[in-house]
Amino acid sequence: MNKAFVKETGDNEALSLLPEMPSGVRNYITLAGYRHLQSELQRLMNAAQSAAVREENSDNAAFSEMSPERTVREIEQNIHYLQARLEMAEIVDPGVHAGEEQIFFGANVTYQHASGEQQSVTIVGLDELDPDNGRISWLSPVAQSLLGAYAGDEVTLESPAGKEILKILAVHYLAPNIEADMATASPDDKKTE
């Protein structure tokens, strides 16, 4: 399975998986998301090293439900997957749109459903996806309906459930200025503007 763990919720809790990148799609990500992937990669590299040491020192007794060899192999697969995602990541600074009311990648958007229910989402890359906290992929049907629109516009959301009109109430850009962060970032971090 070509997936990587990206969000640790606790030592004994399940880890979230990154979705697969659709073919031909650019891997847009905020600097915060990129740095999160880097820290997850470092965590996995440390875990691989610890697992390798345990494997070398084990007397064929399993230290978990999985064999040490399987644990190391799975961690290494996740490391390679994260490395590939980081290599193809294109860092985008949503802060360049601060003060604008048009919706671009990185926007925090509050909209209203036809039922009157309001919802706020932040449009992020696949590697930053967290629907439980309102962070939706720029490729999702909701984001695709919102992108390019302005505060005050009505857009049509086409989903398997049918068409729905959404009224855009507010647009904000919450991301920090990437230029200041990039001055302290490593050369490998500097993918795009």
N, C-alpha and C positions, 0 to 999 in steps of 0.2 A: 504494500500500500504506500503510495507516494504522498504522504501527508505529514505535517509537522505539528508538534504541540507548541502552542504559543501563549497560553494564558494559564498560569498556575493558580488554582483556587485554594490550595492547601495540600499538605503532604499526602493525605489519604483521599482527597477528592479527585474527581475526573478532570482531565485537562481538555481544553477546547482545541479543535482542529482548524487549521487554515483551509479555506475552500480552494479548490483547484483553480488555476488561472485559465480562463477560456483562451483558446488559440487565437493569436493575432491581436490580443487586447494588451494595452500598455498597463504596466503595474504602477499606477500612481499611488503615492503614499505621502503622508505628512512627515516632517522631520521627527516628531514625537513617535509616530508609528515605526519609522525606520530605526530609531534608537531602541525602541522596545524589542524589535526583532533582533537587533544586535545583542542586547542583553540576554535574550532568550537563547541565542546561539552560544554565547559564552557560558550560560548555565548548563546547556546540554554538553558542551565540550568538557566542562568540569565533571559532569555526571558520567560521561564516557570514561574519563580518566579514572574516576573512583571505581567505576564498575570493572574496568580492566585490572586495576590493582586487586580488587576482591576476587576476580576470576583467577588471577595468578596465585593468590594466597589461599584459595579455597581447597579443601580436601574432598572435592566432588560432592559436597553437601550444598544443596540449593540455599541461597540466602534470601530468596523470595519465591513467589509462585513460578516465576520463569527461571530458566537456567541462566547462569551468568553470560554464557555465549550469546544467547538470544537477546538478553538485555543490552549487551554491548552492540550487537548488530542493529537492533531497532533504534538505539540512540544515534548510531552512526548514520543510519538512513535519514533520520530527522535532521541531523546536522547538515548533510548534503542537500537536503531539500531547502532548508533555511538559507544556506549559502547561495543556492540558485535564485531564490526569491530576492535576496539582498542584491545580487548582481544585476538583476533585471529591474530593480526598483527605480522609479523616477520620482524624486522628491519634489513636491509641489508646495509652494508657500501660499496658503489661502489668505494670509495677512495682506498680500498685495491688493486685495479687494476690500479691505477694511473701509467701512463707511458707505460702500455701494449697496444698492438694493437689488441688484441682479444676482441670480443664483449660479454659483460656480462650485467646483470641487472645494470641499472644506467648509462650505456654508452651514450655519446652524439655521434651520428654517422652521418657523411655526406656521402651521396651516390648519384649516378647519375643514372637517368632513361635511357632507351634505346634512348629516344628522345633527350638526352643531358641535360635535366632539372635536376638541383641539388636540393637536399632537405636535411635538417638537422632535426634529431629527437633525443629525449632523451627517453630511455626505462625505464619506471617507473611502479609502481604498479597500480592496478585498482583505488585505493583511491586517486591517484595523477594525474589521467588522465586529460589532457587538450590539445586536438588535435589542437585547434586554435593557441596554442603556441608551437607546436611541441613535446608535451609530450604524448607519446603513451604507451599503455599497453604492458607489456611483453607477453601478450597472443594474441596480434593482429597478423594478418597474416604478416605484414611487420616486426615486431619484431621477430616473429618466424623464418622468413627467414634470419634475420641478426644474431641472437644469435649464438655464437660459431665461427663465421667467423672472418677473420682478415682484416685489412686495405689492400687494393689491391685485395682482392678476388672479384669474381663475384658470386652472389647468385641468385636463382630462386624464385621469388615471385609468389605464386599461389593464385589467388583471383578469385572471381566470374567473373571478366572481362577477365580472362585467365592468361596465364603465361607471366611473364616479367623478364628480366635479369636486376639486379641492380648491379652496380659497386661500391664497398665500397671505398671511397676516404680518409676518416680520421675517427679515433676513439679517443675520449677524455673522461676523467672522471672528472666531474666538482664538484662532491659532496665533502663536507668537511669531515675531518677525524672524524669518529664516536666515536673513543676511547676518544678523548678530550671532545666531547660533552656528552658522556655517563658518564664521571666523575662527571658532574654537573646535570645529569638527575636523575629523581626519580627512585626508585627501580622498579616501574611498567613499566618504559620505557625500561628496559634491557631485551629484548626478545631474541635476537640472536646476533651473532657476527657482 
